[in-house]
Amino acid sequence: MKTGYAVVLITAIVLLMAGHAGPAQAALTVSNQVLYEGQTRNLIYDSDLNITWLDYSRPKAAWQNQYDWAATLSLTVSGTTHDDWRLPSLAQMQHLSITELGNTGESLEHTGDFSNLLQQWYWTNDHPFDPYEHWAIGTSMPAIYWTPYTRYGNYFYALAILPGNVSPDVTTPEPATVLLFGLGIVGLAGMRRFRK
């Protein structure tokens, strides 16, 4: 009889510890793919910021051209058209490069699931104080290299982001749900054993 209690207690403790471990946090995930400019491009979802990145570095152009490109971008994924694209903010670019990809050196060492992210300057949607200037950020040392540039006469790359996720994640059970289910099974097994 005491052995049965010990088994139930040890199993419950193991399940509790597994439940507190929690799921691994993967903030960047490829949520889908789309055909753009003749190639299949990854759509990369950032769960920290709840935005989707288009894995495409648009060639160098003036800020207005890059802004217009992102604002008029319309991509159809799984029968749904997404047309709320825009240039990322300075903070979003820093979050991507430093927090998500782990780039802290003088080069773009880590690109994760991005195959088109370049070690270059990118326009952002932010402007400092002058409405004719916008922030540009270098993907090498993004915490240091960001400077306001005039919208005219400077040519940088651009990325596009979309609010939300184009392909919502499949619901996965939370550790607490798994824990409750596991405890229920252990309880039933214990009751069955004690009835015999």
N, C-alpha and C positions, 0 to 999 in steps of 0.2 A: 504494500500500500504506500509506504513512504517513498519508494522508488518512483512510483507514478507521479507523486507530487513534485519530486525533484526534476523529473523530465519536463513536466508542464512548466515549472518555474524557470528552468534554464532556457527552454524554447521561448517563453515570453520575454525574457531578458534579451536574448539574441534578436528577436523581432523588434523590440523597443530600440535597441542600438542601431539596427539597420534602418529603422524609420527615422531616426534623428540624423543619420548620415546625409539624407536629402539627395535630390537629384543633382547630377553634374550640371553646372550652368554653362551652356554654350550660347553666348550672346550673338555670335555671327553664324548663320546657317544658310546654306543654299536652299531657298524655298521653292524655286522654280527656274525655268529657263525660257528664253524668248529669242526668236529670230530677229536680229537687227543688223542692218548694214551688211546683209549677206552671210552673217555668222551667228551661231548659237551663243548667246550671252547668258551668264549666270545672273539671277536676281537674288541678291544676298540680303537676308533679313537680319536686322540688328534689334534684338529683343530688349536691350537696355533703353534704346531711344525710340523704339517702335517705328522704325523707318526701313524701307527697302532700298538698297543701292543697286543701280544698274552697273554691271561690270563692263563699262565702256568708257575709255578716256577719249573724249571728243578732242580732235586736233586743235592746236593753238588758234585762238581768235580773240578779238576784242571782247570786253565784258558784255556789252549789249548783245552781240551775236550769240554768246554762250547763254546768256539769260533767256533770250528769245527761243533758242534751241530747246532748252529744258522746259520752258513754259508751254511750248507747242508739241512736245513729245507725247505721242499717243501709242501705247503698246497693248496688243491684245494677248492675254494669257488665259488659256483654257476657256475661251469664249467670252471673257470679260475684258472690256477695254478700260485701260487705266490711263488717265490723261491729267493727273494732278501732280506732275513731275515739277521739280524746281532744282535750283542750285543749292548745295548744302551750305549751312552756316559755318563760320570759322570754328565754333565749338564742336560741331558735328565732325568736321574734318580732323580736328585734333583728337577727338574721341576715337575715331576710326583708326588713325595711324598709331597713336600712343597706347590707348587703353585696350582696344580690341586686337590690334596686330602686334603690339609690343615693340614698336620701333622707337628707340631712344638714342641711337647712335647717329652718325653722320651720313648714313645711307638708308635706303629703303630695303632693309634686310628681310623683312617678313611681309608677305602679301596675302597669306591665308588662302581663301578660295578665290581671290581676285587674280585673274590672269591678265588683266589689262590695266592694272594700276602701275603708274610709271613714277620714277624718281624725277619729278618735275614740279613746276609751279601750277597751282590750280586756283581758279577764281572761286570766290564764295559769294553768297547772297548778301553779306553784311557790308555796310559802309561805315567808316569811322564818323566823321563830323561833316565832311564835305559831300554833298549828294553826287558829286562828279568823281568821287573816289570809291573804290571797293577794296576789301581785304583780299589779298592773294596769300596762299600758304604753300610753302615748299614741303614736299613729303619727306625730305631728308631733314631731320631735326625739327619737326613741326611745332615743338614748343618754343622754338627760338625764331625760326624764319617765317614770319608773317608780317606783311607790310602793306600799307595802303598804296594803291596804284590808281592812276587816273583811268577812267573807263576808256579813254581814247588813246591810241598809240602804244598800248601794252597788250601783248598777246600771250595768253596762258591757256592751259588745258582746262577741261571742265568734266565734272561728274554730275550725275543726276540722281536725286532721291525722290522717293514717294512715301507719303505718310502711310503707316500701317504695313501689313503683310499681304502680298498678293496671293499667297496660298497659305491660309491659316494652318497651324500645326494640328496634327491629329491629337486629340485629347489623351493625355497619359495620366494614369492614376497617381495621385500624390502619395508620398510616403505614409501619411496618416491613414489613408484609405487602405493601403496595402497592410499596414499594421493592424487595423481593425479586422480586416478579413482574415489575416493570419491568426490573430488571437481567437477569433470565432472558430476556426478550424481546430486549433489546439484545444479550446474548451470542449468542443464536441468530441474530439478524440479522448480527452480526459474523462468526460462523463461516460462515454461508452466503456472505457476501461474500468471505471469505478463500479459500474452496474454489474459487471461480470463477477 
